[in-house]
Amino acid sequence: MKLIEVARIVNGVLYGRKDFLIKNILPPEEAGPDDLAFLFDSSIKTRAGAVIARKEIRGKSGIVVRDPRRAMYQLLKRFTGKIKKREISPLSWIDKQINLPKFCVIEPYVTIKRGVKIGSGTFIGAGAYVDEGVIIGKNCTIGQGVVIYKNTKLGNFVEIGAHTVIGKEGFGYINKGSYKRIRHIGGVDIADYVEIGSNVAIDRGTIGDTTIGKGTKIDNLVHIAHNVKIGKNCLIMGQTGIAGSTKIGNNVILCGQVGVSDHLKIGDNTVVYAKSGVFKDLIANEQYSGIPARRHKLVLRALARLYHQIEE
């Protein structure tokens, strides 16, 4: 692709060689004279022959944009189009009564059981298992080795990374001399535009559903227990664990390795910083950190006082 074509896609101002032919798009530290790099910080030095940044970079050809990160989003989105074919591997096992859409891709060794509904433009990767009655919306991406158990509903444009398990029974037991499992009859309801990473476990509800709100993004290696309710546009980062029946509001950010106890409420627009332990309800529009999680400003003041005493 030529640089002038990229400028049209990202709606930027072109300077230097308009006919610059881009070999690869690479990080600034790896790019060479034939490559394009995004500079989120214009002071970063790079050998890239072309750059996208907030201002002109001397000695380079490039594109000036208001927000390089948004430009990267626009350009990379252009390279990943919708599925416009039907490709069903003969090595997959699909119940005969299922009506597959005109456009979909189903890779080898996929199992799709009876009563499943699949929307147009959906991709299901090799070795995935889709249980009875599962509903999958339009333009979804189901990664390799994903397991989706019954009573699960996926909205449109849902993406699930490889080897994630959705709808397994949760960790619920009763002690009658020995631990006896409480059977789960609920499900999982995942709204539109949710993205779920690899090796994530989302348990079905004991009674009722575990729910993930529209636009929420979940990182790799996250565990979400039975009957958890997560709101819209949340970010749940790697190695976070959320215990059963906790309710999380909209636009909440849980950073890496956060642990949340059961039956709690976390308000809208709350941020919980990495490695924090949440043992009580958190109010909206606040930032928290520590074990147990307290208001972040309070934690910083306490640490400053502690370190001041140590230094004295």
C-alpha positions as CSV (number, residue, x, y, z in Angstrom):
1,M,0.0,0.0,0.0
2,K,1.2,3.5,-0.8
3,L,1.4,6.2,1.8
4,I,-1.1,8.4,0.0
5,E,-3.7,5.5,0.3
6,V,-3.1,5.3,4.1
7,A,-3.5,9.1,4.4
8,R,-7.0,8.7,2.9
9,I,-8.0,5.9,5.3
10,V,-6.9,7.8,8.4
11,N,-8.0,11.2,7.2
12,G,-4.5,12.7,7.8
13,V,-2.3,15.4,6.2
14,L,0.4,13.8,3.9
15,Y,3.9,15.2,3.6
16,G,7.1,13.9,1.9
17,R,7.0,11.1,-0.7
18,K,3.3,10.5,-1.7
19,D,4.3,7.4,-3.6
20,F,6.2,5.8,-0.7
21,L,5.5,2.1,-0.9
22,I,5.0,0.5,2.6
23,K,6.5,-2.9,3.0
24,N,5.3,-3.5,6.6
25,I,3.7,-1.8,9.6
26,L,6.0,-2.3,12.6
27,P,6.7,-0.8,16.0
28,P,9.1,2.2,15.9
29,E,12.0,0.3,17.4
30,E,11.7,-2.5,14.8
31,A,10.8,-0.6,11.7
32,G,13.3,0.0,8.8
33,P,13.5,2.4,5.9
34,D,10.7,0.6,3.9
35,D,8.3,0.4,6.8
36,L,5.6,2.5,8.4
37,A,5.5,3.2,12.2
38,F,3.0,4.9,14.5
39,L,4.6,7.4,16.9
40,F,2.4,8.1,19.9
41,D,5.3,10.2,21.3
42,S,6.8,12.4,18.5
43,S,10.2,12.5,20.4
44,I,10.8,8.7,19.8
45,K,13.5,8.0,17.3
46,T,12.9,5.3,14.6
47,R,14.5,4.1,11.4
48,A,11.1,3.9,9.8
49,G,10.9,5.5,6.4
50,A,7.4,6.7,7.0
51,V,5.6,7.6,10.2
52,I,2.1,8.6,11.5
53,A,2.4,11.2,14.3
54,R,0.8,14.4,15.7
55,K,3.4,16.6,13.8
56,E,5.8,16.4,10.9
57,I,9.0,14.4,11.7
58,R,12.1,15.9,10.0
59,G,13.8,13.6,7.5
60,K,10.7,11.4,7.1
61,S,7.7,11.0,4.9
62,G,4.6,10.7,6.9
63,I,1.0,11.6,7.8
64,V,0.0,14.1,10.5
65,V,-3.1,13.2,12.5
66,R,-4.8,14.5,15.6
67,D,-4.7,11.1,17.4
68,P,-2.2,8.4,16.2
69,R,-3.9,5.7,18.3
70,R,-7.2,6.4,16.6
71,A,-5.5,6.4,13.2
72,M,-4.0,3.0,14.0
73,Y,-7.4,1.7,14.9
74,Q,-8.8,2.9,11.6
75,L,-6.0,1.4,9.5
76,L,-5.9,-2.0,11.2
77,K,-9.7,-2.2,11.0
78,R,-9.4,-1.8,7.2
79,F,-7.3,-5.0,7.1
80,T,-9.8,-7.2,8.8
81,G,-13.0,-7.3,6.7
82,K,-16.2,-9.2,7.2
83,I,-16.6,-12.9,6.2
84,K,-18.1,-13.0,2.7
85,K,-18.0,-16.7,2.0
86,R,-19.3,-20.0,3.3
87,E,-16.6,-22.5,4.2
88,I,-17.6,-25.6,6.2
89,S,-15.0,-28.2,6.9
90,P,-16.0,-31.7,6.2
91,L,-14.1,-32.7,9.3
92,S,-16.5,-30.8,11.5
93,W,-19.6,-32.5,13.1
94,I,-22.8,-30.4,12.8
95,D,-26.3,-31.6,13.7
96,K,-28.2,-32.2,10.5
97,Q,-31.1,-30.0,11.5
98,I,-29.1,-26.8,11.9
99,N,-29.5,-24.2,9.2
100,L,-26.1,-22.5,8.6
101,P,-26.1,-19.0,7.3
102,K,-25.0,-18.1,3.8
103,F,-21.8,-16.5,5.1
104,C,-19.8,-18.3,7.8
105,V,-16.6,-20.3,8.3
106,I,-16.5,-23.4,10.4
107,E,-13.0,-25.0,10.7
108,P,-12.1,-28.7,11.2
109,Y,-13.1,-30.7,14.3
110,V,-15.8,-28.3,15.4
111,T,-18.8,-29.9,17.2
112,I,-22.2,-28.1,16.9
113,K,-25.1,-29.8,18.6
114,R,-28.8,-29.7,18.0
115,G,-30.8,-26.5,18.4
116,V,-27.8,-24.2,17.9
117,K,-28.5,-20.9,16.0
118,I,-25.6,-19.1,14.2
119,G,-25.7,-15.6,12.7
120,S,-24.3,-14.6,9.4
121,G,-20.6,-13.7,9.1
122,T,-19.6,-15.9,12.1
123,F,-16.3,-17.7,12.3
124,I,-15.9,-20.8,14.5
125,G,-12.3,-22.0,15.0
126,A,-10.9,-25.5,14.9
127,G,-11.8,-27.9,17.7
128,A,-14.5,-25.6,19.2
129,Y,-17.5,-27.2,21.0
130,V,-21.0,-25.6,20.8
131,D,-23.5,-27.3,23.1
132,E,-27.3,-27.7,22.6
133,G,-29.4,-24.7,22.1
134,V,-26.6,-22.1,22.1
135,I,-27.4,-18.9,20.3
136,I,-24.6,-17.1,18.4
137,G,-25.3,-13.7,16.8
138,K,-24.0,-12.1,13.6
139,N,-20.3,-11.5,12.8
140,C,-19.0,-13.3,15.9
141,T,-15.5,-14.8,16.2
142,I,-15.2,-18.0,18.2
143,G,-11.6,-19.0,18.7
144,Q,-9.9,-22.4,18.4
145,G,-10.8,-24.8,21.2
146,V,-13.5,-22.7,22.7
147,V,-16.2,-24.5,24.7
148,I,-19.7,-23.0,24.9
149,Y,-22.1,-24.9,27.1
150,K,-25.9,-24.9,26.8
151,N,-28.1,-21.9,28.0
152,T,-25.6,-19.5,26.5
153,K,-26.5,-16.6,24.3
154,L,-24.0,-14.4,22.4
155,G,-25.0,-11.1,20.8
156,N,-23.6,-9.7,17.6
157,F,-19.9,-8.9,17.0
158,V,-18.8,-11.0,20.0
159,E,-15.2,-12.2,19.9
160,I,-13.9,-15.1,22.1
161,G,-10.3,-16.0,22.3
162,A,-8.9,-19.5,22.0
163,H,-9.6,-22.1,24.7
164,T,-12.1,-20.0,26.7
165,V,-14.9,-21.9,28.5
166,I,-18.3,-20.3,28.8
167,G,-21.2,-21.7,30.7
168,K,-19.6,-24.3,32.9
169,E,-21.2,-25.0,36.3
170,G,-19.9,-22.7,39.0
171,F,-18.0,-23.4,42.2
172,G,-21.0,-24.0,44.4
173,Y,-21.2,-26.7,47.1
174,I,-23.1,-27.7,50.2
175,N,-21.3,-29.5,53.1
176,K,-23.2,-32.6,54.1
177,G,-20.3,-34.5,55.7
178,S,-18.6,-34.1,52.4
179,Y,-19.0,-31.4,49.8
180,K,-21.9,-31.9,47.4
181,R,-22.2,-29.9,44.2
182,I,-25.1,-27.6,43.8
183,R,-26.5,-28.1,40.3
184,H,-26.7,-25.0,38.1
185,I,-29.7,-24.5,35.8
186,G,-29.0,-20.9,34.7
187,G,-27.1,-19.6,31.7
188,V,-24.8,-16.9,30.3
189,D,-26.0,-13.9,28.4
190,I,-23.3,-11.9,26.5
191,A,-24.3,-8.7,24.8
192,D,-23.2,-7.1,21.5
193,Y,-19.6,-6.0,20.9
194,V,-18.2,-7.9,23.9
195,E,-14.6,-9.2,23.5
196,I,-13.3,-12.0,25.7
197,G,-9.7,-13.1,25.7
198,S,-8.1,-16.6,25.7
199,N,-8.3,-19.0,28.6
200,V,-11.2,-17.1,30.3
201,A,-13.8,-19.0,32.4
202,I,-17.3,-17.6,32.6
203,D,-19.6,-19.7,34.8
204,R,-23.3,-20.1,34.2
205,G,-25.8,-18.9,36.8
206,T,-27.0,-21.2,39.5
207,I,-30.5,-19.9,39.0
208,G,-30.8,-17.1,36.4
209,D,-28.0,-15.8,34.2
210,T,-24.4,-14.6,34.4
211,T,-24.5,-11.4,32.2
212,I,-21.8,-9.3,30.4
213,G,-23.0,-5.9,29.2
214,K,-22.6,-4.4,25.7
215,G,-19.1,-3.3,24.7
216,T,-17.3,-4.8,27.7
217,K,-13.7,-6.1,27.1
218,I,-12.3,-9.0,29.1
219,D,-8.6,-9.8,29.0
220,N,-6.9,-13.3,29.0
221,L,-6.9,-15.5,32.1
222,V,-10.0,-13.9,33.8
223,H,-12.5,-15.9,35.9
224,I,-16.1,-14.7,36.2
225,A,-18.2,-16.8,38.6
226,H,-21.9,-17.7,38.6
227,N,-24.5,-15.0,38.5
228,V,-22.0,-12.1,38.2
229,K,-23.6,-9.1,36.4
230,I,-21.1,-6.9,34.5
231,G,-22.4,-3.6,33.0
232,K,-21.6,-1.9,29.7
233,N,-18.2,-0.8,28.4
234,C,-16.1,-2.2,31.3
235,L,-12.5,-3.3,31.1
236,I,-11.6,-6.4,33.0
237,M,-7.8,-7.0,32.9
238,G,-5.7,-10.2,33.1
239,Q,-5.9,-12.6,36.0
240,T,-8.8,-10.8,37.6
241,G,-11.2,-13.0,39.6
242,I,-14.8,-12.0,40.3
243,A,-16.7,-14.2,42.8
244,G,-20.4,-15.2,42.6
245,S,-23.4,-12.8,42.4
246,T,-21.3,-9.6,42.4
247,K,-22.8,-6.7,40.4
248,I,-20.5,-4.4,38.5
249,G,-21.8,-1.1,37.0
250,N,-21.0,0.5,33.7
251,N,-17.6,1.8,32.6
252,V,-15.8,0.1,35.4
253,I,-12.1,-0.8,35.1
254,L,-10.6,-3.7,37.1
255,C,-6.8,-3.8,36.6
256,G,-4.6,-6.9,36.6
257,Q,-4.9,-9.4,39.4
258,V,-7.8,-7.7,41.1
259,G,-9.8,-10.1,43.3
260,V,-13.5,-9.3,44.0
261,S,-15.4,-11.1,46.7
262,D,-19.0,-12.4,46.3
263,H,-22.4,-10.6,46.6
264,L,-20.8,-7.1,46.3
265,K,-21.8,-4.0,44.3
266,I,-19.3,-1.9,42.4
267,G,-20.6,1.5,41.2
268,D,-20.4,3.0,37.7
269,N,-17.1,4.6,36.5
270,T,-15.1,3.0,39.3
271,V,-11.4,2.1,38.8
272,V,-9.7,-0.6,40.9
273,Y,-5.9,-0.7,40.5
274,A,-3.8,-3.8,40.1
275,K,-3.5,-6.5,42.8
276,S,-6.3,-5.0,44.9
277,G,-8.6,-7.1,47.0
278,V,-12.3,-5.9,47.1
279,F,-14.2,-7.1,50.2
280,K,-17.0,-4.5,50.4
281,D,-19.2,-2.5,48.1
282,L,-17.4,0.3,46.2
283,I,-19.2,3.6,45.4
284,A,-19.4,5.1,41.9
285,N,-16.9,7.5,40.3
286,E,-14.0,6.6,42.7
287,Q,-10.6,5.0,42.4
288,Y,-9.5,2.2,44.7
289,S,-6.3,0.3,45.5
290,G,-4.8,-2.0,48.1
291,I,-5.8,-5.0,50.2
292,P,-8.4,-4.4,51.3
293,A,-9.3,-1.9,48.6
294,R,-9.6,1.7,49.9
295,R,-9.9,5.0,48.1
296,H,-6.7,5.4,46.1
297,K,-6.0,8.9,47.4
298,L,-6.2,7.7,51.0
299,V,-3.8,4.9,50.2
300,L,-1.3,7.3,48.6
301,R,-1.4,9.6,51.6
302,A,-0.9,6.7,54.0
303,L,2.1,5.4,52.0
304,A,3.6,8.8,51.8
305,R,3.4,9.2,55.6
306,L,4.8,5.7,56.1
307,Y,7.8,6.2,53.8
308,H,8.4,9.6,55.3
309,Q,8.7,8.0,58.8
310,I,11.0,5.3,57.4
311,E,13.3,7.8,55.8
312,E,13.5,9.8,59.0
